[in-house]
Amino acid sequence: MDGPVFDAMLKTALEEALRLDAEDTPKTVRPSARHRRRMRQMSADPWEYVRSGGVGKRRKHPARYLAIVAAVVLLTGTAAGLALRSGGRFQEMFNASPWAEVYGEAANTDQLLDMGGELETTVVNANGLRFEMLDAVSDGQMAMISVRLTVLDPAAQLQTALHGVHFADICTVAEDGEEIYTYSLSVSSWKSETYADLKEGQFFMIFSINDLALEEGGRYEIRLKDLLLQNIQNGNQKLLLPGEWTLAVTLRPAKVLELHPAHILPLNGADWTLERLTVSPLAMTMDFRCLGGTWEYDWDFLDNILVNLRDGRIIKDCTIGASGSDSEINLVMEFQMPVDVSQVQSVTVGGEEIPLKPET
């Protein structure tokens, strides 16, 4: 449903609600203090008012009161944003990406709507910064959380405009208290053409978490500490805004395709076995263990990893993160588009093709 149609429906609902109120209420009666207080609550945060049960207590004309809430949303100019389902913002972002054409039929953004999480701390406003959580999705091994940051402190706003956004520490804490540091953060400023709707002093942030424990879902907190001024040229840092900020989200459980190919591959002078391969709509991971030989610390083989699709297309431009030692390597490949896993036929590593056949 496009914006004009949605706004027209809300406008109709408002007119109908006003008409019913005019029929039921004498013209000489002023709104009570209780009614005015409710309307102020609804105007300040209409959706929180609904969730708290404020509207649900009036059951004589439930449709009418829901229409009034919708009208408040329209009048406050937030209808378009609230109309998006969880996962909807990420769907819009990926739909606008030029990578959709590259991925062809394997690209599937509709599944993001089934991967949406529940944002628990919608707004955090403290210590000169304002964080607005916009959307969150999780596919069972990778989660993405989008946040709009507004720098309220004038001095800090000037410095972040020049040097960007940097924090002294960022960690993700799972529901059981375990700290997860396997994350990445991308930041776009108001100067970016891609996010032209950002205002001066605002930044669009995407936190990415890679963890197989995401398969079980649950509550996660992103904890940030101290905004820093970082000199890109010499790497020097100094404290810009002290403080701690916590963003919380509850992610849905999701199933991940996990294979154990035990496929032996020669990589950089040593033999390695691919012990585990996991595939989900947003990412692919591979765990290798060394069988013998002398491994040269050369990551050139990462450039030759191919994802082969059933329609004959080949995906090679992924964001790859690698960590390892003399005995093991862990690779994380983030797709540029949400992938229909059933459309992935095989993966080629070091010239060896590995079929993606679920284990039976």
C-alpha positions, -999 to +999 in steps of 0.1 A: +000+000+000+016+033-010+017+064+011-011+084-005-036+055-003-027+049+033-030+086+043-064+088+025-077+058+045-066+075+077-082+107+067-115+089+060-112+073+094-107+106+111-137+122+093-159+092+103-147+094+140-155+131+141-189+125+126-198+099+151-186+121+180-207+150+167-238+127+166-233+113+201-221+144+220-242+176+227-226+206+212-227+225+245-207+199+264-170+207+267-145+178+268-138+167+303-104+170+319-101+132+318-108+132+280-083+161+274-057+142+294-062+111+273-059+130+241-027+145+253-013+110+261-024+098+227-008+127+209+025+123+228+028+086+220-002+070+204+011+035+200+024+034+236-011+045+247-027+017+228-003-009+242-008+003+278-045-005+275-058+031+276-080+028+245-090-008+252-109+001+284-136+019+263-155-008+245-187+009+235-173+020+201-139+003+198-137+010+160-142+047+166-114+050+192-090+031+170-098+055+142-090+084+165-056+069+173-050+065+136-060+101+131-035+113+157-008+093+139-017+110+106-018+145+122+016+140+138+032+131+105+044+096+115+019+075+096+043+064+069+069+052+094+044+034+117+028+017+088+060-003+082+059-038+096+089-051+116+116-058+090+100-033+066+127-006+068+153-032+059+131-044+031+129-009+017+167-005+020+175-037+002+148-031-025+165+001-034+199-016-037+214-021-072+224-056-060+189-069-066+196-072-103+229-091-096+212-117-074+183-122-097+157-147-085+178-156-055+171-122-040+141-123-016+134-093+005+099-105+015+113-129+040+127-100+060+091-093+073+092-127+090+126-120+105+117-088+123+125-083+160+108-064+188+124-030+196+124-026+234+141+007+238+127+028+209+143+060+220+174+066+243+180+103+250+209+109+273+243+126+277+240+147+245+230+119+222+196+106+210+193+071+197+161+060+178+159+023+171+142+019+137+142-018+128+158-052+135+160-085+117+177-118+124+181-149+102+195-172+130+232-165+126+232-128+116+212-099+130+210-063+118+197-034+139+192+000+124+194+031+145+192+068+139+217+088+160+212+125+166+241+144+182+224+170+204+254+186+220+265+215+197+303+211+202+300+173+196+279+178+166+306+200+150+333+174+157+313+144+145+305+162+113+342+166+107+356+133+121+326+109+122+312+088+150+335+067+172+328+050+206+353+039+231+336+005+235+307-013+219+296-048+230+265-070+225+252-088+256+229-118+252+200-127+275+222-150+296+247-122+302+273-135+277+292-107+259+294-111+221+321-091+203+314-105+168+298-074+155+303-048+128+290-012+126+284+009+095+277+046+098+263+070+072+260+107+079+236+134+068+260+142+040+254+108+024+233+110-008+219+075+001+203+089+033+193+123+021+165+124+047+190+127+075+193+162+090+225+179+101+239+162+131+222+129+124+237+096+115+222+063+103+238+033+120+235-004+113+248-029+139+255-064+126+259-094+150+272-127+138+265-156+163+250-190+158+233-186+192+209-162+173+192-193+161+174-195+194+164-159+194+161-140+227+169-106+241+201-087+232+215-054+244+239-032+224+259-013+250+279+018+239+303+038+260+319+072+256+317+091+223+353+098+211+369+124+189+393+103+167+419+118+144+419+096+113+454+107+103+473+098+134+448+076+152+448+098+184+416+098+204+401+120+231+369+120+250+341+140+234+310+130+253+312+107+284+283+084+289+268+049+285+239+040+262+220+007+260+197-004+231+176-035+236+159-058+211+142-092+213+150-113+182+130-141+168+142-177+166+152-188+131+165-220+115+199-221+098+210-246+072+240-263+088+262-288+069+293-308+079+309-316+045+343-329+058+356-317+024+394-316+022+409-285+005+444-274-003+448-238+008+481-219+008+504-248+011+484-268+037+455-292+037+423-281+054+390-298+061+358-279+059+342-290+091+311-268+091+292-247+066+261-227+075+238-208+052+211-183+060+194-155+041+219-128+052+252-147+056+273-179+051+300-191+075+327-217+070+349-233+097+382-250+085+406-271+105+442-277+094+452-314+086+489-308+081+515-288+062+529-253+066+503-226+061+514-193+048+494-164+062+480-154+028+443-146+025+443-144-013+420-175-015+392-153-001+390-136-035+382-169-052+352-180-030+321-183-053+284-188-044+268-207-073+231-202-078+206-226-094+199-202-123+236-202-133+245-169-117+276-166-096+279-143-065+314-134-055+311-098-042+303-105-005+316-088+026+340-113+041+354-114+076+381-139+085+399-149+116+422-178+122+454-194+135+478-221+125+451-247+131+418-232+122+401-206+100+366-191+105+350-172+076+319-151+077+304-139+043+277-113+044+254-113+013+246-080-004+210-090-006+187-113+014+191-147-003+165-174-009+186-202+005+169-228-017+183-210-047+220-216-036+233-247-053+270-249-042+300-230-029+334-230-046+365-226-024+400-230-037+387-243-070+367-271-053+329-271-056+310-280-025+272-289-030+247-275-006+227-307+001+210-308+035+222-338+055+198-366+059 
